[in-house]
């Protein structure tokens, strides 16, 4: 994931997070998408589908590639 300082992370809008309620899975650059995909298994099982959908939506909105496993 991006090497964000806490201050930088705090300034990100909620729309940049795969899990905005907990401010987890920030998507700032293309590498964050694949990093989030590899870490999604750590999310609670009942939230994974929603988080995955948000990450995909953020990636599409920002023009980042979606991991092949998620296509």
PDB file of N, CA, C and O in Angstrom:
ATOM      1  N   UNK A   1       0.834  -1.174   0.000  1.00  0.00           N
ATOM      2  CA  UNK A   1       0.000   0.000   0.000  1.00  0.00           C
ATOM      3  C   UNK A   1       0.880   1.239   0.000  1.00  0.00           C
ATOM      4  O   UNK A   1       2.071   1.189   0.309  1.00  0.00           O
ATOM      5  N   UNK A   2       0.268   2.319  -0.348  1.00  0.00           N
ATOM      6  CA  UNK A   2       1.002   3.577  -0.362  1.00  0.00           C
ATOM      7  C   UNK A   2       1.572   3.842   1.020  1.00  0.00           C
ATOM      8  O   UNK A   2       0.971   3.506   2.040  1.00  0.00           O
ATOM      9  N   UNK A   3       2.723   4.439   1.024  1.00  0.00           N
ATOM     10  CA  UNK A   3       3.339   4.814   2.296  1.00  0.00           C
ATOM     11  C   UNK A   3       2.784   6.160   2.719  1.00  0.00           C
ATOM     12  O   UNK A   3       3.420   7.197   2.532  1.00  0.00           O
ATOM     13  N   UNK A   4       1.606   6.132   3.284  1.00  0.00           N
ATOM     14  CA  UNK A   4       0.950   7.361   3.725  1.00  0.00           C
ATOM     15  C   UNK A   4       1.259   7.611   5.187  1.00  0.00           C
ATOM     16  O   UNK A   4       1.248   6.690   6.004  1.00  0.00           O
ATOM     17  N   UNK A   5       1.530   8.846   5.501  1.00  0.00           N
ATOM     18  CA  UNK A   5       1.639   9.198   6.916  1.00  0.00           C
ATOM     19  C   UNK A   5       0.220   9.220   7.482  1.00  0.00           C
ATOM     20  O   UNK A   5      -0.753   9.242   6.728  1.00  0.00           O
ATOM     21  N   UNK A   6       0.109   9.215   8.777  1.00  0.00           N
ATOM     22  CA  UNK A   6      -1.216   9.259   9.397  1.00  0.00           C
ATOM     23  C   UNK A   6      -1.943  10.540   9.013  1.00  0.00           C
ATOM     24  O   UNK A   6      -3.156  10.530   8.804  1.00  0.00           O
ATOM     25  N   UNK A   7      -1.211  11.636   8.921  1.00  0.00           N
ATOM     26  CA  UNK A   7      -1.827  12.913   8.539  1.00  0.00           C
ATOM     27  C   UNK A   7      -2.370  12.853   7.116  1.00  0.00           C
ATOM     28  O   UNK A   7      -3.466  13.343   6.847  1.00  0.00           O
ATOM     29  N   UNK A   8      -1.596  12.246   6.194  1.00  0.00           N
ATOM     30  CA  UNK A   8      -2.047  12.110   4.804  1.00  0.00           C
ATOM     31  C   UNK A   8      -3.277  11.208   4.720  1.00  0.00           C
ATOM     32  O   UNK A   8      -4.229  11.498   3.997  1.00  0.00           O
ATOM     33  N   UNK A   9      -3.238  10.124   5.463  1.00  0.00           N
ATOM     34  CA  UNK A   9      -4.359   9.184   5.481  1.00  0.00           C
ATOM     35  C   UNK A   9      -5.617   9.860   6.028  1.00  0.00           C
ATOM     36  O   UNK A   9      -6.715   9.657   5.511  1.00  0.00           O
ATOM     37  N   UNK A  10      -5.448  10.658   7.070  1.00  0.00           N
ATOM     38  CA  UNK A  10      -6.583  11.360   7.681  1.00  0.00           C
ATOM     39  C   UNK A  10      -7.211  12.373   6.721  1.00  0.00           C
ATOM     40  O   UNK A  10      -8.400  12.673   6.833  1.00  0.00           O
ATOM     41  N   UNK A  11      -6.428  12.896   5.787  1.00  0.00           N
ATOM     42  CA  UNK A  11      -6.931  13.894   4.835  1.00  0.00           C
ATOM     43  C   UNK A  11      -7.669  13.263   3.659  1.00  0.00           C
ATOM     44  O   UNK A  11      -8.390  13.957   2.942  1.00  0.00           O
ATOM     45  N   UNK A  12      -7.499  11.947   3.447  1.00  0.00           N
ATOM     46  CA  UNK A  12      -8.170  11.293   2.320  1.00  0.00           C
ATOM     47  C   UNK A  12      -9.680  11.305   2.522  1.00  0.00           C
ATOM     48  O   UNK A  12     -10.157  11.105   3.640  1.00  0.00           O
ATOM     49  N   UNK A  13     -10.431  11.534   1.461  1.00  0.00           N
ATOM     50  CA  UNK A  13     -11.889  11.466   1.590  1.00  0.00           C
ATOM     51  C   UNK A  13     -12.334  10.023   1.794  1.00  0.00           C
ATOM     52  O   UNK A  13     -11.649   9.093   1.369  1.00  0.00           O
ATOM     53  N   UNK A  14     -13.459   9.839   2.432  1.00  0.00           N
ATOM     54  CA  UNK A  14     -13.974   8.488   2.666  1.00  0.00           C
ATOM     55  C   UNK A  14     -14.178   7.720   1.368  1.00  0.00           C
ATOM     56  O   UNK A  14     -14.141   6.490   1.359  1.00  0.00           O
ATOM     57  N   UNK A  15     -14.390   8.437   0.282  1.00  0.00           N
ATOM     58  CA  UNK A  15     -14.602   7.789  -1.015  1.00  0.00           C
ATOM     59  C   UNK A  15     -13.345   7.104  -1.539  1.00  0.00           C
ATOM     60  O   UNK A  15     -13.410   6.402  -2.548  1.00  0.00           O
ATOM     61  N   UNK A  16     -12.207   7.288  -0.883  1.00  0.00           N
ATOM     62  CA  UNK A  16     -10.965   6.643  -1.297  1.00  0.00           C
ATOM     63  C   UNK A  16     -10.666   5.365  -0.518  1.00  0.00           C
ATOM     64  O   UNK A  16      -9.612   4.758  -0.703  1.00  0.00           O
ATOM     65  N   UNK A  17     -11.582   4.959   0.346  1.00  0.00           N
ATOM     66  CA  UNK A  17     -11.364   3.773   1.176  1.00  0.00           C
ATOM     67  C   UNK A  17     -12.304   2.642   0.783  1.00  0.00           C
ATOM     68  O   UNK A  17     -13.493   2.860   0.548  1.00  0.00           O
ATOM     69  N   UNK A  18     -11.759   1.430   0.714  1.00  0.00           N
ATOM     70  CA  UNK A  18     -12.582   0.254   0.465  1.00  0.00           C
ATOM     71  C   UNK A  18     -13.529  -0.007   1.618  1.00  0.00           C
ATOM     72  O   UNK A  18     -14.636  -0.508   1.420  1.00  0.00           O
ATOM     73  N   UNK A  19     -13.097   0.330   2.821  1.00  0.00           N
ATOM     74  CA  UNK A  19     -13.929   0.202   4.022  1.00  0.00           C
ATOM     75  C   UNK A  19     -13.957   1.579   4.696  1.00  0.00           C
ATOM     76  O   UNK A  19     -13.199   1.831   5.632  1.00  0.00           O
ATOM     77  N   UNK A  20     -14.826   2.457   4.217  1.00  0.00           N
ATOM     78  CA  UNK A  20     -14.808   3.831   4.726  1.00  0.00           C
ATOM     79  C   UNK A  20     -15.196   3.954   6.200  1.00  0.00           C
ATOM     80  O   UNK A  20     -14.728   4.866   6.882  1.00  0.00           O
ATOM     81  N   UNK A  21     -16.033   3.064   6.697  1.00  0.00           N
ATOM     82  CA  UNK A  21     -16.457   3.144   8.099  1.00  0.00           C
ATOM     83  C   UNK A  21     -15.267   2.994   9.042  1.00  0.00           C
ATOM     84  O   UNK A  21     -15.236   3.593  10.117  1.00  0.00           O
ATOM     85  N   UNK A  22     -14.298   2.195   8.632  1.00  0.00           N
ATOM     86  CA  UNK A  22     -13.111   1.963   9.453  1.00  0.00           C
ATOM     87  C   UNK A  22     -11.849   2.592   8.862  1.00  0.00           C
ATOM     88  O   UNK A  22     -10.752   2.414   9.390  1.00  0.00           O
ATOM     89  N   UNK A  23     -12.017   3.333   7.756  1.00  0.00           N
ATOM     90  CA  UNK A  23     -10.903   3.984   7.057  1.00  0.00           C
ATOM     91  C   UNK A  23      -9.793   2.982   6.744  1.00  0.00           C
ATOM     92  O   UNK A  23      -8.616   3.243   6.991  1.00  0.00           O
ATOM     93  N   UNK A  24     -10.189   1.825   6.193  1.00  0.00           N
ATOM     94  CA  UNK A  24      -9.241   0.781   5.809  1.00  0.00           C
ATOM     95  C   UNK A  24      -9.254   0.612   4.300  1.00  0.00           C
ATOM     96  O   UNK A  24     -10.219   0.982   3.631  1.00  0.00           O
ATOM     97  N   UNK A  25      -8.179   0.052   3.772  1.00  0.00           N
ATOM     98  CA  UNK A  25      -8.001  -0.202   2.339  1.00  0.00           C
ATOM     99  C   UNK A  25      -8.043   1.097   1.527  1.00  0.00           C
ATOM    100  O   UNK A  25      -8.879   1.246   0.636  1.00  0.00           O
ATOM    101  N   UNK A  26      -7.131   2.045   1.837  1.00  0.00           N
ATOM    102  CA  UNK A  26      -7.090   3.274   1.040  1.00  0.00           C
ATOM    103  C   UNK A  26      -6.579   2.980  -0.360  1.00  0.00           C
ATOM    104  O   UNK A  26      -5.635   2.209  -0.533  1.00  0.00           O
ATOM    105  N   UNK A  27      -7.198   3.591  -1.352  1.00  0.00           N
ATOM    106  CA  UNK A  27      -6.789   3.433  -2.744  1.00  0.00           C
ATOM    107  C   UNK A  27      -6.342   4.805  -3.249  1.00  0.00           C
ATOM    108  O   UNK A  27      -7.161   5.675  -3.546  1.00  0.00           O
ATOM    109  N   UNK A  28      -5.021   4.974  -3.337  1.00  0.00           N
ATOM    110  CA  UNK A  28      -4.444   6.230  -3.789  1.00  0.00           C
ATOM    111  C   UNK A  28      -3.795   6.049  -5.154  1.00  0.00           C
ATOM    112  O   UNK A  28      -3.890   6.929  -6.010  1.00  0.00           O
ATOM    113  N   UNK A  29      -3.133   4.910  -5.361  1.00  0.00           N
ATOM    114  CA  UNK A  29      -2.501   4.638  -6.650  1.00  0.00           C
ATOM    115  C   UNK A  29      -2.802   3.202  -7.072  1.00  0.00           C
ATOM    116  O   UNK A  29      -3.427   2.445  -6.329  1.00  0.00           O
ATOM    117  N   UNK A  30      -2.354   2.835  -8.270  1.00  0.00           N
ATOM    118  CA  UNK A  30      -2.694   1.536  -8.848  1.00  0.00           C
ATOM    119  C   UNK A  30      -2.203   0.372  -7.990  1.00  0.00           C
ATOM    120  O   UNK A  30      -2.878  -0.655  -7.915  1.00  0.00           O
ATOM    121  N   UNK A  31      -1.068   0.503  -7.354  1.00  0.00           N
ATOM    122  CA  UNK A  31      -0.552  -0.599  -6.533  1.00  0.00           C
ATOM    123  C   UNK A  31      -1.440  -0.860  -5.316  1.00  0.00           C
ATOM    124  O   UNK A  31      -1.458  -1.972  -4.789  1.00  0.00           O
ATOM    125  N   UNK A  32      -2.164   0.146  -4.875  1.00  0.00           N
ATOM    126  CA  UNK A  32      -3.052  -0.030  -3.723  1.00  0.00           C
ATOM    127  C   UNK A  32      -4.186  -1.005  -4.027  1.00  0.00           C
ATOM    128  O   UNK A  32      -4.684  -1.676  -3.123  1.00  0.00           O
ATOM    129  N   UNK A  33      -4.592  -1.085  -5.273  1.00  0.00           N
ATOM    130  CA  UNK A  33      -5.685  -1.985  -5.647  1.00  0.00           C
ATOM    131  C   UNK A  33      -5.247  -3.431  -5.454  1.00  0.00           C
ATOM    132  O   UNK A  33      -5.962  -4.217  -4.832  1.00  0.00           O
ATOM    133  N   UNK A  34      -4.087  -3.785  -5.976  1.00  0.00           N
ATOM    134  CA  UNK A  34      -3.617  -5.168  -5.807  1.00  0.00           C
ATOM    135  C   UNK A  34      -3.261  -5.456  -4.354  1.00  0.00           C
ATOM    136  O   UNK A  34      -3.459  -6.574  -3.879  1.00  0.00           O
ATOM    137  N   UNK A  35      -2.738  -4.462  -3.647  1.00  0.00           N
ATOM    138  CA  UNK A  35      -2.443  -4.649  -2.225  1.00  0.00           C
ATOM    139  C   UNK A  35      -3.719  -4.901  -1.428  1.00  0.00           C
ATOM    140  O   UNK A  35      -3.758  -5.783  -0.570  1.00  0.00           O
ATOM    141  N   UNK A  36      -4.749  -4.134  -1.711  1.00  0.00           N
ATOM    142  CA  UNK A  36      -6.028  -4.308  -1.018  1.00  0.00           C
ATOM    143  C   UNK A  36      -6.624  -5.679  -1.347  1.00  0.00           C
ATOM    144  O   UNK A  36      -7.197  -6.339  -0.479  1.00  0.00           O
ATOM    145  N   UNK A  37      -6.486  -6.099  -2.600  1.00  0.00           N
ATOM    146  CA  UNK A  37      -7.005  -7.410  -3.007  1.00  0.00           C
ATOM    147  C   UNK A  37      -6.319  -8.526  -2.226  1.00  0.00           C
ATOM    148  O   UNK A  37      -6.962  -9.501  -1.836  1.00  0.00           O
ATOM    149  N   UNK A  38      -5.027  -8.385  -2.000  1.00  0.00           N
ATOM    150  CA  UNK A  38      -4.312  -9.433  -1.269  1.00  0.00           C
ATOM    151  C   UNK A  38      -4.607  -9.410   0.229  1.00  0.00           C
ATOM    152  O   UNK A  38      -4.420 -10.418   0.912  1.00  0.00           O
ATOM    153  N   UNK A  39      -5.064  -8.271   0.743  1.00  0.00           N
ATOM    154  CA  UNK A  39      -5.348  -8.153   2.176  1.00  0.00           C
ATOM    155  C   UNK A  39      -6.820  -8.336   2.529  1.00  0.00           C
ATOM    156  O   UNK A  39      -7.168  -8.362   3.710  1.00  0.00           O
ATOM    157  N   UNK A  40      -7.683  -8.461   1.537  1.00  0.00           N
ATOM    158  CA  UNK A  40      -9.125  -8.494   1.820  1.00  0.00           C
ATOM    159  C   UNK A  40      -9.512  -9.686   2.687  1.00  0.00           C
ATOM    160  O   UNK A  40     -10.544  -9.647   3.357  1.00  0.00           O
ATOM    161  N   UNK A  41      -8.716 -10.730   2.688  1.00  0.00           N
ATOM    162  CA  UNK A  41      -8.996 -11.885   3.536  1.00  0.00           C
ATOM    163  C   UNK A  41      -8.956 -11.567   5.020  1.00  0.00           C
ATOM    164  O   UNK A  41      -9.478 -12.330   5.832  1.00  0.00           O
ATOM    165  N   UNK A  42      -8.348 -10.463   5.377  1.00  0.00           N
ATOM    166  CA  UNK A  42      -8.299 -10.051   6.783  1.00  0.00           C
ATOM    167  C   UNK A  42      -9.574  -9.332   7.223  1.00  0.00           C
ATOM    168  O   UNK A  42      -9.803  -9.142   8.418  1.00  0.00           O
ATOM    169  N   UNK A  43     -10.391  -8.938   6.266  1.00  0.00           N
ATOM    170  CA  UNK A  43     -11.654  -8.264   6.588  1.00  0.00           C
ATOM    171  C   UNK A  43     -12.656  -9.294   7.118  1.00  0.00           C
ATOM    172  O   UNK A  43     -12.568 -10.473   6.774  1.00  0.00           O
ATOM    173  N   UNK A  44     -13.598  -8.861   7.944  1.00  0.00           N
ATOM    174  CA  UNK A  44     -14.631  -9.790   8.403  1.00  0.00           C
ATOM    175  C   UNK A  44     -15.376 -10.379   7.199  1.00  0.00           C
ATOM    176  O   UNK A  44     -15.668  -9.673   6.234  1.00  0.00           O
ATOM    177  N   UNK A  45     -15.674 -11.658   7.269  1.00  0.00           N
ATOM    178  CA  UNK A  45     -16.289 -12.370   6.141  1.00  0.00           C
ATOM    179  C   UNK A  45     -17.565 -11.697   5.647  1.00  0.00           C
ATOM    180  O   UNK A  45     -17.805 -11.642   4.440  1.00  0.00           O
ATOM    181  N   UNK A  46     -18.377 -11.191   6.549  1.00  0.00           N
ATOM    182  CA  UNK A  46     -19.644 -10.581   6.144  1.00  0.00           C
ATOM    183  C   UNK A  46     -19.462  -9.247   5.421  1.00  0.00           C
ATOM    184  O   UNK A  46     -20.403  -8.752   4.801  1.00  0.00           O
ATOM    185  N   UNK A  47     -18.263  -8.656   5.490  1.00  0.00           N
ATOM    186  CA  UNK A  47     -18.001  -7.372   4.840  1.00  0.00           C
ATOM    187  C   UNK A  47     -17.221  -7.511   3.538  1.00  0.00           C
ATOM    188  O   UNK A  47     -17.154  -6.556   2.764  1.00  0.00           O
ATOM    189  N   UNK A  48     -16.635  -8.667   3.277  1.00  0.00           N
ATOM    190  CA  UNK A  48     -15.709  -8.815   2.149  1.00  0.00           C
ATOM    191  C   UNK A  48     -16.311  -8.457   0.808  1.00  0.00           C
ATOM    192  O   UNK A  48     -15.673  -7.763   0.017  1.00  0.00           O
ATOM    193  N   UNK A  49     -17.516  -8.908   0.531  1.00  0.00           N
ATOM    194  CA  UNK A  49     -18.128  -8.633  -0.781  1.00  0.00           C
ATOM    195  C   UNK A  49     -18.328  -7.131  -0.980  1.00  0.00           C
ATOM    196  O   UNK A  49     -18.073  -6.611  -2.066  1.00  0.00           O
ATOM    197  N   UNK A  50     -18.779  -6.442   0.051  1.00  0.00           N
ATOM    198  CA  UNK A  50     -19.009  -5.002  -0.054  1.00  0.00           C
ATOM    199  C   UNK A  50     -17.685  -4.252  -0.217  1.00  0.00           C
ATOM    200  O   UNK A  50     -17.601  -3.306  -1.001  1.00  0.00           O
ATOM    201  N   UNK A  51     -16.666  -4.663   0.511  1.00  0.00           N
ATOM    202  CA  UNK A  51     -15.365  -4.021   0.414  1.00  0.00           C
ATOM    203  C   UNK A  51     -14.778  -4.249  -0.974  1.00  0.00           C
ATOM    204  O   UNK A  51     -14.244  -3.328  -1.592  1.00  0.00           O
ATOM    205  N   UNK A  52     -14.883  -5.479  -1.455  1.00  0.00           N
ATOM    206  CA  UNK A  52     -14.383  -5.803  -2.791  1.00  0.00           C
ATOM    207  C   UNK A  52     -15.076  -4.941  -3.848  1.00  0.00           C
ATOM    208  O   UNK A  52     -14.422  -4.402  -4.741  1.00  0.00           O
ATOM    209  N   UNK A  53     -16.381  -4.817  -3.744  1.00  0.00           N
ATOM    210  CA  UNK A  53     -17.138  -4.008  -4.703  1.00  0.00           C
ATOM    211  C   UNK A  53     -16.701  -2.550  -4.653  1.00  0.00           C
ATOM    212  O   UNK A  53     -16.591  -1.905  -5.696  1.00  0.00           O
ATOM    213  N   UNK A  54     -16.451  -2.023  -3.461  1.00  0.00           N
ATOM    214  CA  UNK A  54     -16.001  -0.628  -3.337  1.00  0.00           C
ATOM    215  C   UNK A  54     -14.611  -0.443  -3.928  1.00  0.00           C
ATOM    216  O   UNK A  54     -14.348   0.552  -4.604  1.00  0.00           O
ATOM    217  N   UNK A  55     -13.719  -1.401  -3.675  1.00  0.00           N
ATOM    218  CA  UNK A  55     -12.361  -1.308  -4.218  1.00  0.00           C
ATOM    219  C   UNK A  55     -12.408  -1.314  -5.741  1.00  0.00           C
ATOM    220  O   UNK A  55     -11.711  -0.530  -6.385  1.00  0.00           O
ATOM    221  N   UNK A  56     -13.221  -2.188  -6.319  1.00  0.00           N
ATOM    222  CA  UNK A  56     -13.367  -2.244  -7.772  1.00  0.00           C
ATOM    223  C   UNK A  56     -13.927  -0.928  -8.299  1.00  0.00           C
ATOM    224  O   UNK A  56     -13.447  -0.408  -9.307  1.00  0.00           O
ATOM    225  N   UNK A  57     -14.932  -0.389  -7.631  1.00  0.00           N
ATOM    226  CA  UNK A  57     -15.534   0.879  -8.055  1.00  0.00           C
ATOM    227  C   UNK A  57     -14.516   2.021  -7.992  1.00  0.00           C
ATOM    228  O   UNK A  57     -14.455   2.854  -8.896  1.00  0.00           O
ATOM    229  N   UNK A  58     -13.726   2.053  -6.930  1.00  0.00           N
ATOM    230  CA  UNK A  58     -12.704   3.096  -6.794  1.00  0.00           C
ATOM    231  C   UNK A  58     -11.665   2.945  -7.905  1.00  0.00           C
ATOM    232  O   UNK A  58     -11.263   3.929  -8.526  1.00  0.00           O
ATOM    233  N   UNK A  59     -11.238   1.712  -8.146  1.00  0.00           N
ATOM    234  CA  UNK A  59     -10.240   1.464  -9.201  1.00  0.00           C
ATOM    235  C   UNK A  59     -10.763   1.919 -10.552  1.00  0.00           C
ATOM    236  O   UNK A  59     -10.043   2.575 -11.304  1.00  0.00           O
ATOM    237  N   UNK A  60     -11.981   1.587 -10.866  1.00  0.00           N
ATOM    238  CA  UNK A  60     -12.565   2.006 -12.145  1.00  0.00           C
ATOM    239  C   UNK A  60     -12.666   3.520 -12.235  1.00  0.00           C
ATOM    240  O   UNK A  60     -12.350   4.113 -13.266  1.00  0.00           O
ATOM    241  N   UNK A  61     -13.109   4.138 -11.149  1.00  0.00           N
ATOM    242  CA  UNK A  61     -13.260   5.593 -11.135  1.00  0.00           C
ATOM    243  C   UNK A  61     -11.919   6.296 -11.346  1.00  0.00           C
ATOM    244  O   UNK A  61     -11.848   7.328 -12.014  1.00  0.00           O
ATOM    245  N   UNK A  62     -10.865   5.731 -10.774  1.00  0.00           N
ATOM    246  CA  UNK A  62      -9.545   6.350 -10.875  1.00  0.00           C
ATOM    247  C   UNK A  62      -8.737   5.840 -12.064  1.00  0.00           C
ATOM    248  O   UNK A  62      -7.623   6.306 -12.305  1.00  0.00           O
ATOM    249  N   UNK A  63      -9.294   4.883 -12.810  1.00  0.00           N
ATOM    250  CA  UNK A  63      -8.608   4.374 -13.990  1.00  0.00           C
ATOM    251  C   UNK A  63      -7.494   3.384 -13.698  1.00  0.00           C
ATOM    252  O   UNK A  63      -6.578   3.233 -14.506  1.00  0.00           O
ATOM    253  N   UNK A  64      -7.554   2.704 -12.551  1.00  0.00           N
ATOM    254  CA  UNK A  64      -6.541   1.726 -12.171  1.00  0.00           C
ATOM    255  C   UNK A  64      -6.976   0.337 -12.619  1.00  0.00           C
ATOM    256  O   UNK A  64      -8.173   0.056 -12.672  1.00  0.00           O
ATOM    257  N   UNK A  65      -6.025  -0.534 -12.941  1.00  0.00           N
ATOM    258  CA  UNK A  65      -6.385  -1.892 -13.343  1.00  0.00           C
ATOM    259  C   UNK A  65      -6.952  -2.701 -12.177  1.00  0.00           C
ATOM    260  O   UNK A  65      -6.589  -2.500 -11.018  1.00  0.00           O
ATOM    261  N   UNK A  66      -7.834  -3.600 -12.515  1.00  0.00           N
ATOM    262  CA  UNK A  66      -8.446  -4.503 -11.531  1.00  0.00           C
ATOM    263  C   UNK A  66      -7.687  -5.828 -11.582  1.00  0.00           C
ATOM    264  O   UNK A  66      -7.392  -6.315 -12.674  1.00  0.00           O
ATOM    265  N   UNK A  67      -7.366  -6.420 -10.439  1.00  0.00           N
ATOM    266  CA  UNK A  67      -6.640  -7.692 -10.452  1.00  0.00           C
ATOM    267  C   UNK A  67      -7.367  -8.746 -11.281  1.00  0.00           C
ATOM    268  O   UNK A  67      -8.595  -8.833 -11.247  1.00  0.00           O
ATOM    269  N   UNK A  68      -6.609  -9.542 -12.021  1.00  0.00           N
ATOM    270  CA  UNK A  68      -7.198 -10.573 -12.887  1.00  0.00           C
ATOM    271  C   UNK A  68      -8.115 -11.514 -12.104  1.00  0.00           C
ATOM    272  O   UNK A  68      -9.159 -11.923 -12.613  1.00  0.00           O
ATOM    273  N   UNK A  69      -7.743 -11.854 -10.896  1.00  0.00           N
ATOM    274  CA  UNK A  69      -8.541 -12.781 -10.092  1.00  0.00           C
ATOM    275  C   UNK A  69      -9.924 -12.202  -9.769  1.00  0.00           C
ATOM    276  O   UNK A  69     -10.841 -12.953  -9.437  1.00  0.00           O
ATOM    277  N   UNK A  70     -10.080 -10.895  -9.862  1.00  0.00           N
ATOM    278  CA  UNK A  70     -11.354 -10.253  -9.545  1.00  0.00           C
ATOM    279  C   UNK A  70     -12.202  -9.951 -10.773  1.00  0.00           C
ATOM    280  O   UNK A  70     -13.293  -9.396 -10.644  1.00  0.00           O
ATOM    281  N   UNK A  71     -11.721 -10.306 -11.961  1.00  0.00           N
ATOM    282  CA  UNK A  71     -12.474 -10.009 -13.183  1.00  0.00           C
ATOM    283  C   UNK A  71     -13.496 -11.079 -13.455  1.00  0.00           C
ATOM    284  O   UNK A  71     -14.225 -11.000 -14.443  1.00  0.00           O
TER     285      UNK A  71
END
